[in-house]
Amino acid sequence: MTESATLELPDPSEVLDPGVSDAACINTAFVQQLIKQLRAQDTHGTWDNKTDLQLLKPYIHTAEERRALPILGDPDPETLWHLEIFYNAVAVAIERETGQMVSPMMKMSHEGFGRMVLLAGRLVVVNKQLRDVHRFGFASLAKLSEAGTKFLNEAVTMIRTYPAVAQYGA
């Protein structure tokens, strides 16, 4: 196990409260990894002048914006791409914390329903039923950070509770 694997993760409710600033949310381990994942997708430097908040904007939807999104037909490919990047960021954040390789697997129907699992060895560390993917997003940066941090903390706890299963085949 790596040295960082012995660190205790803070509870999301201790880190993110309703009065938390955008700067505090951006500095969480999960959001930093999400920003890295997004920047890594920009192979031609198109987003070099974008701020981190501008990169995260596709994940933030007001109630009005969510209602305006169509739910009929196939989910937008860009929305699916943002969904994959979100869970890839969770997976890499888990890897950085535990030193254990994590693999994402997503199965999605053309109607926007599916499942996302993150696997460490033979251990399922995240198992998320996806519904209404057409409207994937969060009400605020704090909610985005809270959701990713929650997945991260739960997965790290699972890996530390069942290390033999997580390391199976490694």
Buried (B, 14 or more C-beta within 10 A) or exposed (E): EEEEBEEEBEEBEEBBEEEBEBEBBBEBBBBBBBBEBBBEEEEEEEEEEBEBBEBBEBBBBEEEEBEEBEEEEBBBEEBBEBBBBBBBBBBBBBBBBBBBBBEBEBEBEEBBBBEBBBBBBEBBBBEBEBEEBBBBBBEBBBBBBBBBBBBBBBBBEBBBEBBEBBBEEE
